[in-house]
Amino acid sequence: MAHDSSRFSNRRALAVLLVILLATCAVPQLAAQTLVQIEGRVQDADGDPVAGARVVYRLVDSEGVFISPPTDGSGQYALEMPDGERCRPVAVIDSGGTRIELGEVDPARVTAGMSQQITIEVPRRWNPSAVVQNFPGSDRLFRSFVEDTAITERYRLEAQVRREEGDSIDRGLLSVIGSAQFESIPNVEFGARLSAVGVNTTSGSGGDGMGDTDLWAKYSLGPTSDNRHELAFGVAATIPTGSDADGAGYDSTASRMFVAGRREVPWGVLTGNLNVTFNGDGRIFGLGLSGQTSLGVNVGVIAPVSYRLAVIGEAGFQGERFSGFDDETVVLGGVNLLLKDGSLRGAVGLGLSDGSPDVEIILGYSIPF
C-alpha cells in the first residue's frame, strides 16, 4: 500500500512539473504575439458600399474567430488580429443580423506593420436612401440646386434648358452650371451658373442676351452620428451681367445666406432649406426697381424607384424681390435618370402665385468628372 501511494505521489509531481514547463514555454509565445490592424471594405454586387455590416474572420491554424465592428457609411471596417497568423473572412453579418457565408476565400498571412485590404461582395438589398447617398447626381434638386445640402464629389458640369411661361412674359434660358469640390478644401462646394436668356412680352418688348450670373459656396457638415441627417449652410450672390433693357437681367446685385438639412426616411430622403436674400435696387425695361429683403423656404423629396431612376418633388416660396413685385410660390415634379456617363434630368413646375410663372419646364444633362 505504501508503495502504491509513493508511486501515485511521483506521478502527481511529474504532472505538475509538466504543466509548469508547458506554461513556461507558452508565456513567452503569448507575450511575443502582437496585434496588427486589418482594414477592408464591404461592398454589394455593383461595388457600392454596405454600411452597418460586420465581417467574421477565422484563423486558419488555430481556429480563432474575430469579428469586426460595423462598417461605416463608406463600407470601411478595421480590426486587430494576431501578427503572423493566417486568416480568412468566412462570413458577413449585415445590419439586420443576417449571416451571409462567403464560401472559400484564400487565406492571407498577417504581418506586422501591414494593412490588408479585403473587398467582400454581398447580395445587394433595396435601400432607397443609400441610392441617394451613393449614386452621384441622383441627389440634386432643381429649384433648390444651390441651397440644398448636396455637394459635388469633385467636378460637375450641367447644361440646362429652361422655359418659363406667364400671363405677360415668357422667358427661355440656356444655362451652364459648374460646381467643384477641391481636395484642399473638403466638404465645400463652389459653383457658378451662366445663362443666355430670351424674353418675349405681350407688349412686344424683350430680346436676347446674357443673363445675370449666380455664384455660390456652401459647406456640408456631413451626416450626423446616426447617419440619417445632414446639414449644410452657405452664401450665394447674383452679379448683374444681364441686359436689363432686353429683360434678360435686373441690373441688381443680390446676396443670399441659407441653411439646409436632410433626413433619411424608409422610401428616400426629405429635404428643406431656409434663406434670406438681400436684393439691391435695379432696373428692367428702363423702369427703376427698389430692392427688398426677402425670405424663402423650400421643401423637397427624393424617392428612388430603381438604382438609376429617382423621382424629385419640390415646393418653394420666395418673398417679393422688388417693391411692387409679388411673392413666388412654385410646386415642381421631376426625375433624375442616371446613365453610363452622366445624368439626364427633367422637371415641370406650376406657379401658385401671381409672382410665379404659370408653367416652368426644365431639361438638363449633367456630367461628373
C-alpha positions in Angstrom: 0.0 0.0 0.0 2.9 2.4 0.9 4.5 1.5 -2.5 1.3 2.4 -4.4 1.0 5.7 -2.5 4.6 6.6 -3.3 4.0 5.8 -7.0 0.9 8.0 -7.1 2.7 10.9 -5.5 5.5 10.6 -8.1 3.0 10.7 -10.9 1.3 13.7 -9.5 4.6 15.5 -9.1 5.5 14.7 -12.6 2.2 16.0 -13.9 2.7 19.3 -12.0 6.2 19.6 -13.4 4.9 19.1 -17.0 2.2 21.8 -16.5 4.8 24.2 -15.2 7.1 23.5 -18.1 4.3 24.0 -20.7 3.2 27.2 -19.1 6.8 28.5 -19.0 7.1 27.8 -22.8 3.7 29.3 -23.6 4.1 32.6 -21.8 6.9 33.9 -24.0 4.9 32.8 -27.1 1.8 34.7 -25.9 3.9 37.7 -24.8 5.7 37.8 -28.2 2.4 37.7 -30.2 1.4 41.2 -31.2 -1.7 42.5 -32.9 -1.8 44.4 -36.1 -4.7 46.2 -37.8 -6.5 44.7 -40.7 -8.7 47.0 -42.9 -11.2 46.3 -45.5 -14.4 47.3 -47.3 -17.7 45.6 -47.7 -19.5 46.2 -51.0 -22.5 44.9 -52.8 -22.6 43.2 -56.2 -22.2 46.5 -58.0 -19.3 47.8 -55.9 -21.4 50.1 -53.8 -20.6 50.3 -50.0 -22.6 48.4 -47.5 -23.0 50.2 -44.1 -23.5 48.5 -40.7 -22.0 45.1 -41.7 -19.7 43.1 -39.5 -17.0 40.8 -41.0 -16.2 37.4 -39.4 -12.6 36.3 -39.7 -11.3 32.8 -38.8 -7.7 31.9 -38.0 -6.7 29.1 -40.3 -4.2 27.3 -38.0 -5.7 27.9 -34.5 -9.4 28.2 -35.4 -9.7 31.5 -33.5 -12.6 33.8 -34.5 -12.5 37.6 -34.8 -15.5 39.9 -35.7 -15.1 43.4 -36.9 -17.0 46.5 -35.7 -19.9 47.6 -38.0 -18.7 49.2 -41.3 -19.1 53.0 -41.7 -21.1 54.8 -44.4 -18.4 54.1 -47.0 -18.3 50.3 -46.2 -15.0 50.5 -44.4 -14.0 48.5 -41.3 -10.9 47.8 -39.2 -10.0 45.3 -36.5 -6.9 44.0 -34.8 -5.6 40.4 -35.4 -2.6 38.4 -34.3 0.6 39.1 -36.2 1.9 36.2 -38.3 -1.4 34.2 -38.2 -3.1 33.0 -41.4 -6.7 34.2 -41.6 -9.5 34.5 -44.0 -13.0 36.1 -43.9 -15.7 33.5 -43.7 -19.0 35.5 -43.3 -20.6 38.9 -43.2 -23.3 39.8 -40.7 -25.5 42.5 -42.2 -27.1 45.4 -40.3 -30.3 43.3 -39.9 -28.4 40.4 -38.2 -28.4 38.0 -41.2 -25.3 36.0 -41.6 -24.1 35.7 -45.2 -21.5 32.9 -45.8 -18.7 33.9 -48.1 -17.6 30.4 -49.3 -13.9 29.6 -49.8 -11.6 32.6 -49.6 -7.9 32.2 -49.9 -6.2 32.8 -46.6 -3.7 35.6 -46.1 -0.9 35.9 -43.5 -1.0 38.9 -41.2 2.4 40.6 -40.9 3.4 43.4 -38.6 3.0 46.8 -40.0 1.0 45.7 -43.0 -2.6 46.8 -43.6 -4.6 44.2 -45.5 -7.4 45.5 -47.8 -10.1 42.9 -48.4 -13.1 43.6 -50.5 -16.2 41.3 -50.0 -19.2 41.2 -52.2 -22.6 40.7 -50.6 -26.0 40.5 -52.2 -27.5 43.9 -52.7 -30.7 44.9 -50.9 -33.0 47.6 -51.9 -32.3 50.7 -49.8 -33.7 53.9 -51.3 -31.8 56.3 -49.0 -28.5 54.5 -49.8 -29.2 55.0 -53.5 -29.4 58.8 -52.9 -26.1 58.8 -51.0 -24.1 56.5 -53.2 -25.1 57.5 -56.8 -23.7 60.9 -57.6 -26.3 63.0 -59.5 -29.4 61.3 -58.1 -29.4 63.7 -55.1 -29.5 67.1 -56.9 -32.7 69.1 -56.8 -33.9 71.6 -59.5 -35.1 74.9 -57.9 -33.0 74.3 -54.7 -29.9 73.1 -56.6 -27.8 75.7 -54.8 -29.5 75.8 -51.4 -29.7 72.1 -50.7 -27.2 70.1 -48.7 -25.9 68.1 -51.7 -22.4 68.9 -52.9 -20.5 67.6 -55.9 -17.9 64.9 -55.2 -15.2 66.5 -57.4 -16.3 68.4 -60.5 -19.7 68.6 -62.2 -20.9 70.3 -65.3 -24.6 70.6 -66.3 -26.2 72.1 -69.5 -29.8 73.1 -68.8 -32.7 74.4 -70.9 -35.5 76.2 -69.0 -38.8 77.6 -70.3 -41.0 79.9 -68.2 -44.4 80.9 -69.4 -46.6 83.6 -67.7 -49.5 85.8 -68.4 -47.5 88.8 -69.7 -43.9 87.5 -70.1 -42.2 84.3 -71.4 -38.6 83.5 -70.8 -36.3 80.9 -72.3 -32.9 80.2 -70.6 -29.9 78.2 -71.7 -27.7 77.7 -68.7 -24.3 76.1 -67.9 -23.9 75.2 -64.3 -20.5 74.2 -63.0 -19.6 73.1 -59.4 -16.5 71.8 -57.8 -15.1 70.4 -54.5 -11.3 70.7 -54.1 -9.2 68.3 -52.2 -7.5 71.1 -50.3 -10.9 72.4 -49.1 -13.0 69.3 -48.3 -16.8 69.4 -47.8 -17.1 72.8 -49.6 -18.7 73.2 -53.0 -18.0 76.2 -55.2 -20.3 76.9 -58.1 -21.3 79.3 -60.9 -24.3 79.5 -63.2 -24.1 81.4 -66.6 -27.2 81.9 -68.7 -28.3 83.1 -72.1 -31.8 84.5 -71.9 -34.6 85.2 -74.5 -37.6 87.3 -73.4 -40.9 88.0 -75.0 -43.7 90.1 -73.5 -47.3 90.8 -74.5 -46.3 94.5 -75.0 -43.8 93.5 -77.7 -40.7 94.4 -75.6 -37.9 91.9 -74.9 -34.9 90.5 -76.6 -32.0 88.1 -76.3 -28.8 88.4 -74.3 -26.7 87.2 -71.5 -28.5 86.7 -68.2 -27.4 87.5 -64.6 -24.6 85.3 -63.2 -25.0 83.3 -60.0 -22.1 82.4 -57.7 -22.1 80.3 -54.5 -20.2 78.5 -51.9 -21.6 76.0 -49.3 -20.2 73.9 -46.6 -21.6 70.4 -45.8 -21.4 69.3 -42.2 -21.8 65.7 -43.4 -24.1 63.1 -41.8 -24.9 63.2 -38.1 -23.9 60.4 -35.7 -27.0 58.4 -36.6 -26.1 58.7 -40.3 -29.7 59.8 -41.0 -29.4 63.6 -41.1 -27.3 66.1 -43.0 -26.8 69.8 -42.5 -25.2 72.5 -44.7 -25.0 76.3 -44.9 -23.7 78.7 -47.5 -23.8 82.0 -49.3 -24.7 83.0 -52.8 -24.5 86.1 -54.9 -26.2 87.3 -58.1 -24.0 89.5 -60.3 -25.9 91.8 -62.8 -24.3 90.7 -66.0 -27.6 90.6 -68.0 -29.1 93.3 -70.2 -32.0 95.0 -68.3 -33.0 96.8 -71.5 -34.0 93.4 -73.0 -35.4 91.9 -69.8 -32.6 89.4 -69.6 -31.3 90.9 -66.3 -32.4 93.1 -63.5 -29.3 95.3 -63.1 -29.4 94.4 -59.4 -26.8 92.8 -57.1 -28.2 90.3 -54.7 -26.7 88.3 -51.8 -28.2 85.3 -50.1 -27.5 83.3 -46.9 -29.1 79.9 -46.5 -29.1 76.8 -44.2 -30.3 73.4 -45.4 -31.0 69.9 -43.9 -31.9 66.4 -45.0 -33.4 63.4 -43.2 -33.4 59.8 -44.4 -36.8 58.0 -44.4 -37.5 54.4 -45.5 -38.5 55.3 -49.0 -35.9 58.1 -49.7 -34.8 61.5 -48.4 -36.7 64.6 -47.2 -35.0 68.0 -47.8 -35.6 71.5 -46.7 -33.8 74.9 -46.6 -34.4 78.5 -45.4 -32.8 81.6 -47.0 -32.7 85.3 -46.6 -31.9 87.4 -49.7 -30.8 91.0 -49.8 -31.7 92.5 -53.2 -30.2 95.7 -54.3 -32.0 98.3 -56.4 -32.2 97.5 -60.1 -33.8 98.3 -63.4 -35.7 96.4 -66.1 -37.1 97.7 -69.5 -36.0 101.2 -68.4 -38.0 101.1 -65.1 -36.3 101.6 -61.7 -36.8 98.8 -59.1 -36.5 99.2 -55.4 -34.8 96.1 -53.9 -36.3 94.3 -50.9 -35.0 91.8 -48.3 -36.9 88.6 -48.9 -37.3 85.4 -47.0 -37.6 82.0 -48.7 -38.4 78.4 -47.7 -38.2 75.3 -49.8 -39.0 71.6 -49.1 -38.4 68.6 -51.3 -38.4 64.8 -51.5 -36.1 62.4 -53.4 -37.6 59.0 -53.9 -35.6 56.4 -55.9 -37.8 53.9 -57.7 -34.7 52.0 -59.0 -31.0 52.1 -58.8 -30.9 54.5 -61.7 -34.1 56.5 -61.5 -35.1 58.9 -58.8 -38.3 60.9 -58.6 -38.0 64.5 -57.3 -40.7 66.7 -55.7 -40.2 70.3 -54.6 -42.3 73.1 -53.3 -40.9 76.6 -52.7 -41.9 80.1 -51.5 -39.8 83.3 -52.0 -40.9 86.7 -50.8 -41.1 89.7 -53.1 -37.7 90.7 -54.6 -38.6 94.3 -55.5 -41.3 96.7 -54.3 -44.5 96.1 -56.3 -43.5 92.5 -57.2 -45.5 89.6 -55.9 -44.3 86.6 -53.9 -43.3 83.5 -55.8 -44.7 80.1 -55.0 -44.0 77.0 -57.2 -44.5 73.3 -56.9 -42.4 71.0 -59.2 -42.0 67.4 -60.1 -39.2 65.8 -61.9 -36.8 62.8 -62.4 -33.1 62.2 -62.4 -32.1 59.3 -64.7 -28.6 58.1 -64.2 -26.9 57.0 -67.4 -23.5 55.4 -68.0 -21.5 58.7 -68.2 -23.9 61.3 -66.8 -27.4 62.1 -65.6 -30.5 63.1 -67.6 -32.8 65.4 -65.7 -36.2 66.9 -66.4 -39.0 68.6 -64.4 -42.2 70.5 -64.8 -43.3 73.3 -62.3 -46.6 75.0 -61.7 -46.9 78.5 -60.3 -49.3 79.1 -57.5 -49.0 82.9 -57.1 -49.1 85.9 -59.3 -45.3 86.4 -59.0 -44.6 82.9 -60.4 -44.5 81.7 -64.0 -47.6 79.7 -64.8 -45.6 76.8 -66.2 -41.9 76.0 -65.9 -40.2 73.3 -67.9 -36.6 72.2 -67.2 -34.4 69.8 -69.1 -30.8 69.2 -68.4 -27.8 66.8 -68.7 -25.0 66.7 -66.2 -21.6 65.1 -66.3 -19.4 64.4 -63.2 -15.7 64.2 -63.7 
